């Protein structure tokens, strides 16, 4: 087993806390993941991130922009055209999320079983 205190120069918990602070929120990891391949317009993000409300998606995009992991480009056109893209910092964070996606896909059957059991517990 890896001694986590040896990672990041003994600052593992601080690095993890900083990362989790940036990606906190149900939808932020998905936003980062879907921006990994190319910039997307708001409507494209809304379509691929199923179940997110407009209010929450806008709020989470603003937070990611404030955290300098996403940039918002307003083309000042009529009709309005805005797109979102990853900054270099955001790209490195999204790249770190990809292994989590892989793990989830590889373990989906077991996760579904766990979720089904957990959801029926009182």
Secondary structure, DSSP 8 states (H G I E B T S, - for coil): ---GGGGGGGTHHHHHHHHHHHH-STTHHHHHHHHSSS-EEHHHHHHHSTT--HHHHHHHHHHHHHTTSEEEEE---SS--EEEEE-HHHHHHHHHHHHHHHHHHHTHHHHHHHHHHHHH--
